[in-house]
Amino acid sequence: MVEHLIVFNAEASPEDVRRMVKQAREVLLQIPGVCGLRYGEALSPEARYRYWLSILFEGPEVVEFYRDHPLHVEFANRVFRPMAKDRITTDYLVLTEVPCGT
């Protein structure tokens, strides 16, 4: 599994960011190989980045496919990038996962 992690600040209200995440879920989960999406907000108001969005891929082969997929390109260019100009994006190979409570 690969985790496509984006930490970002938004030039939008928290409500607008949540609407964007809902739209991301509706659009990006249609792309073959995308198997999950997670979103969070910083607890501390002093955090360098206020929000994070994680898109989970079934494997490394999905990274390039996702990057060039028309649904992703359209969503990123029209919705996400204009809102989240201050961002860092990195793809991580998931090596260990321990569920909560274990």
Summary of the structure (lengths in Angstrom):
residues: 102
radius of gyration: 13.8
end to end distance: 20.1
largest distance: 40.8
contacts: 263
relative contact order: 0.30
helix: 36%
strand: 30%
